Amino acid sequence: MSKHAQSQDQRRNMLLNEPISKIIPKMAIPTIVAFLINSIYSLADTYFVSSLGTNATAAVSVNASLDQLIMMCGSMLAVGANSYIARLLGQGDEKKASQVLSTAFFTAFGIGALLMLFGNLFMLPMVRLLGATPTCEQYSIDYATYVLFAAPFMAANFVMNQCLRSEGSATLSMIGMGAGGILNVILDPIFIMPWGLNMGVAGASLATAISKWVSFAILIFPYLTKRSLLHLSIRNFHPSWDIISKVISVGSSSMFRSGLAVVSAIALNSIAGSISDSVLAAVGVCNKVMMFPFSIILGFGTGFQPVAGFNWGAKRYDRVEESYKFCFKVALIGSTIMALLVGIFADTFVVLFAGADEEMRRIGVICMVSQCIALPIHGWVAIVNMLCAGLGNAKGALILSTSRQGTCFLPILYPLAWAFGAFGIAIVQALADILSLVLAVPILRGVKKKIAAAQAELEVQ
């Protein structure tokens, strides 16, 4: 038996036979580490830029929407391909899984290239649309300049990250994401600070772009050297209706989530900026800090999704149910612990960025504490969302993935801002997380009925 076949058998055996309490952490921990490293470099950008003043900090908050826009270019293809590939590998169809990977990769790169082109052609209207105020407009342009040149690689990175996880290679994914993140943290002060290259906000942008290019090179290496189960090749680019429809059916939930996140961020930036740059900066800093618990939750759910999808494809419905129960308990306990830790030290975190800006400090603490209160709910809803995505339940995944920054967020944003001003803006995300619970409960009931029915049918056969 070849090494490749042995590796495939080992991974299949791991996903189908190892204890759930062992395999999900094994899949999730590398992803969590990579996400945390990315959170650190994102926070490092904000920290070093904050030395330039509140207006520069506000600009970084505005340009977080640009990152989400680029994410939207690759997330639909990445999440849809991950789900479909996991099921195909569970069925033993490696050839088609490679076609799904290649189709998603080259399509994502092309869409990212279009965003790079049009973003550079219409730079000023773009940053204004993202919510830049006149006082932070130039900072926003400086930050967007280099990031746009990395857009095609960032979009393709999403696909490679997700597809490596779908075949059980979470460690390779972690190395690709983590190395770029560590490099970004190292380059930030060198490019930004006066004792270095003194590039200011543009330095943060260049550091981010370089880190994404390096991540791309690392992530594509196992595919080019044939060390992965799947084969990435232009010859495997096969945009058939079957592949496109199945990728989009599940991946559309991620695209709509990212799209609504962009719309919500633009709306939030616009309202916050109309009050002051301090409020705009406070919300941005809170979101950067909260990326740490969110990254752990998302990383854990991302480790759970391919396990559920693989076992669903292999008709191991008992393990699908077992994996959900395990993740539910871990997510609930873990989210509660993280909420307590972040909530207790909320003021300490915000002061690091706010300095003497009392308004930024006050609003930032309110925003952070309120999101901590809702964090256990967010953790559980994320697990239900990943369960839907793993099983190919496109409707459930779409509803839940778009609730947090879409259907449960946008309807309450303007009323809260009108009634309570800056305070309403600070608590809007927490209230949206709580409202998403209303959607998750009936969706989970439907999914559990589907699992039970499939198990009963299998037993009859």
N, C-alpha and C positions, 0 to 999 in steps of 0.2 A: 504493500500500500504506500502511495506517495505521501510526502510530508503534508502536502496540501489537503489530501483526503483525510489524513490522520487529524489534522487541525480542525477540519470541518466536523469530524465525528466527535472530537473532544468537546467542541463548543455546543454541538447538538445535545450531547449527553449532559453537559452542564445545565443547559436551559431546561431540559426535560426531567432530570433526575436529582440534581443536587437540592438540598433543603432550601426552601424559599427564604428562610431567615438568613441564609448564607449567600445565596446567589444575588438577591436584590442589592444588599449593601456592596457586594463585589462589583456589580454593574454601576451602582450609583456613586460610590465614593470618588472614583476618578473624575466623574462629571461634576460632582459637587466641588472638588478641589479646583477644577478648571474654571468653573463659574465664579468661585470665590476670588481667584486670581484676577479674573476679568473685572470683578467688582472693585478690587483693590486698585487696579490701574485707572478705572473710571473715577474713583474717589480721589486718587492721586492727582489726576487732571484738575479736578475741582479745587483741591487743597492748594496746589502750587499757583493756580490761576487766581485764587482768592487773595493772594498777596498783592495783586494788581488793583483790587478794589471791588466793591459790590457790583458795579456795572459789568466788569469782566466775568464775575461769578454768574451773574444773570445771563450772560451770553452763552456760557457753557450749558446752563439749564435749557436755553432755547435750542441749542444744537443737539441736545439729547433727542429731539424730535427727528433730526436728520439721521441719527443712528437708527431710530425706529423705522424710518422710511427705507433705509437700506436693508434692514432686517426683513421688511415686508417683501422685498424683492426675492429673498431666498427662503423665507420661512415656510411659505406654502409648499414649495417643492421639497424642502428638507423634511418637514414633518410628514407630508404625504408619502414620500419615498421611504422614510423610516418605517412607517406602519406597514406599507405594502411589502417591502423587502423582508421584514421580520416574518410576515405570514408566508411569503414565498419560500424562505429558508426553512420554515417549519414544515412546509410541504415537500422540501427537497429540490426545488426548482432554482438552482443556482444561476443558470444561464439567463433566465428572465430577470432575476434579481439584479444581475450586472447591467442588463439593458435599462432597468429602472434607474439605477445609479447614474449611468452615463447620460441618459436623457435629462434627468433632473440637474446634473452638474452643468452641462453646457447651456441649458436654458437659463439657469440662474446667472451664469457668467454673462450671457448676452443681455439680460435685463439690467444687470448692474452696470454694464457698459453704457446702456442708453441713459440711465440715471446720471452717470458721470458726465456724459455729453451735455444733456439738457440742463443739469445743475450748474455747470460752468457757463453755459450760454445765458442763463437767466439767474445769476447769483443774487443780485440785489432783490428782485421780486421774491425769490425763494426764501431768503432769510426774513424778510418782512412777513411773508405768509406764515412762517414758522412761529412768529410771535415776537420778533426782535423789536425793541423800542428804539426811538431815535438815539438814546444815550448809550445803547449797547450794540447798535447796528454794525459798526465797523468791527467790533470784537467778534461778532457772529460770522461776518465774512471771513475774517482771518482764520477762524476755527474750521469753517467749512471747506476752505481752499484745498488743503492736502487730503482731508478725509474723503472727498469726492473721488480723488484719483485712486483710492483704495476700494471704491464701491464694488467693482466687478469681483475682486478677490474676496471681499467680505461676504458677498452673496453666495459665492461658491463655497466658502468656508462653512457656512451653515449646512449645506448639503453634505459635505464630507464628514462633518462632525456627527450629524444625525445618522448617516449611513454606516459609519464605523461602529456606532453604538448598536445599531440594529443587528449587526453580525456578531455582537458580543465583544468587540474590541474597544471597550470604553477607555482603557489605558492609553491606547494610541491617540484617541480623541483628546484625552486630558493633556498629553504632552504637546499636541499641536496648539491647543487653546492656551495652556499654561505658559509655555515658553514665550509666546507673543505678549502675554500679559506682564510677565516679569520684565521683559525687555522694555516695555512701555514705561513701567515704573522707574527703571534705571535712566531712560532717556528724558523723561519729563523735566527733572530739575536741570539737566545739562542744556536742554533746548530753551527752557522758559526763563530761568533765573538770570539776574544781571551778571553774576559771577561766571555764568556759562556762555552760551551763544546769544543770550538776551533777546530771544525771538518773541517773548510774550505769549499771547494766546495762539499765535501761528506755530509756536514751538510745540504746544500741546497737540495741535493738529498733525504736525509732521511726525511726532513720536507715535501717535496712534496709527498713522498710515504705515509707518515702517513695521510696527508690531503686527499689523494685519498681513503685510506681505510675507513676513517671516513665518507666521502661522500657516499661510497658504502653502509655502514651500515644505513645511514639516508635514502637513496633513496629506499632501498629494504624494509624498515619498513612498508610503507603503503601497499605494496603488501603482506607481510607476515601477517599483521593484517587485511587484507581484507577491507582496507579503500579506495581502489581505485575501479574504475569501472571494470578494467581488473583483471584477475586472473593469477598470475605468478606461474607456477607449472611445475615440470618435466613431469607430466601426460599430460600437454597441449603442450608438445614438439611434434610438428607435421610437420616435414619437407616434406610436400606434394609438388608436382610440382606447384600447383596453388599458394601456399604461397611463395615458393622460387622464382618463376618467377616474381611475382608482386613486391616482395621486392627488388629483384636484378634489375629489369627493371628501377625503379626509384632510388634506392640506389646506383646503379653503378656510377651514376654521382658524388656522394659524394666520392666514393672510388677512382675513377679516379682523382678527384680533389685533394684528399689527397695524392694519389700516385704521381701525377705530382708535387704537392707542395714539396714532399720529394725529387724528382729528381731535381727540380729547386733549392731547398735550398742547396743540395749537390753541384750542379754545381756552384751556387753563392758563397758558402763557399770556394770551391776549387780555384776559380778565385780570390776572395778577399784575401784569405790567401796567395796566391802566390805573392801578392803585399806587404802586411804587416798584422800583427795581428791587427793593429790600424784600417785598413779599414774593416777587418772582424768584429771587435768589434763594429764599427760605424754602420754598416748595421744592426747588431743584436739589438743594442740599439734603432735605429729608428723603427724597426719592433715591439719591445716591447711597445714603446710609442704609435705607431699608432694602437696598439691593442685596445686602448680605444675607438676611434671613430668607428673602425671596429666592436667592440663588440656591440656598440649601434645599428649600422646598422644591424648586424646579428641577434641580439636579437629582434629587431623590425620586421625583415623579418620572424623570427621563430614564432613570435606571429601571423603574417599574414597567414602563410602557412596552419595551421590546420583549420582556419576559411574558407579559400578558398576551402580546400579539403572537409570539412564537408558539406558546402553548395553545392558544386558540386555533392557530393554523394546524397544529399537530393533534387537535381534538383532545387535549388534556384539560378538559373543562374544570376538573377538580383543582388543578393547580392555578387556574385563572382565579377561581374563587378564593383559594388560600392566599394567593399573592395580594389580592385586594384587602383582605382582612388584616394581613400583616402591615401593609402600607398605611391603612387607616389608623391603626393604633400608633405607629411610629410618628406619622405626620401630626397627629393631634397632640401627643406628648411633647414632641420636639418643638412644635410651633408655640406651645404654651411657655416652655422654658425660654425660648428665644425672645418672646414678647416681653417677658419679665425682665430679662437682662437689658435689652435695648431701651425699654421704657424707663427703667431706673436711671440709666446714664444718658438719657435723651439730651438734657441740658449741656452736659459735658461734650457730647458730640457736636452739637450745633455751635457752641462757643468757638470751637476750633476753626470754623469758617466765618463766623459772623463778626468776630472781633468786638469792636465797640458799637456795632449796629444793633441797637436794642430791639427795633421792630423786627429785624430779621431773626433775632434770637427768640423772641416771643412766639412768632408765627411758626418758626421751625420746630419748636418744642411741642406746640399744640398738634401740629401735623404728624409728628413722629409718634407721640403717645397715642393719638387716636388710631393710627394704623396698627400699633402694637395690640390694642384692644381687639381689633378685628382679625389679627394674624392667625389664630387657630382656625377660624372659619375659612380664611383664604387657603390655608394648608390643606384642609379636607376637600374643598371644592377643586383644588388643583389635582388631587389624586383621582377624583371622579372624572375629571376632564381627561387625564391620561388613560384611564381605563376605557373611556369611550374611543379615544384615538387608537389605542392598541387593538381594539376589537373591530375597528373599521366602522364604528357608529358615527358617521359623519354628522348627522343632525345634532346628536347630543354634544359632540365635541365642538361644533360650531356655536351652539347656544351658550355653553359654559365659557369657551375661550373668548367670546365677545362680550361677556357680561361685565367683567371687572372694569374695563375701560371703555365700555360702549353702552349697551342697553341698560345697565344699572348705574352708569356714571353720567352720561350726557343729560338725561332727563332731569337730574337733580342739581347739576352744576350751576346753571343760571339762577334758579330759584334760591339756592343757598347763598350764592354771591350777592344777589339782590337783597335778601333779607338780613344777612349777617356780615357782609363785606369780607374782609380778610379772614375772619374766623370761619366763615362758611367755606371759603376756598381750602382752608387748612384741614377741615374734617370731611370733605366730599369723598375722598378715596376710601376712607374707613366705612362710611355709610354705604358706598357702592359694594364693598366686599360683603357687608352684612346682608344686603339685599340679594346678592347672588345665591345665598343659601336657599332662597325660595325656589330658584330654578333647579338647583342641584338635587334636591330631595326626590322629586318625581322622576327625574332622568335616571338617577341611580336605581330606583325601583324597577324601571323598565329594563335596564341593563341586567339586573340580577334575575329577572324573570326570563330573559333571553338565555342567560347562562344555564339556568335550571332546566329550561326546555331542551336545550342542546344536550345536556347531560342525560336527561331522561330518554331522549331519542337514541343516544348512543348505547345506553343500557339495554334498550329493547332490541337493538340490532345484535 
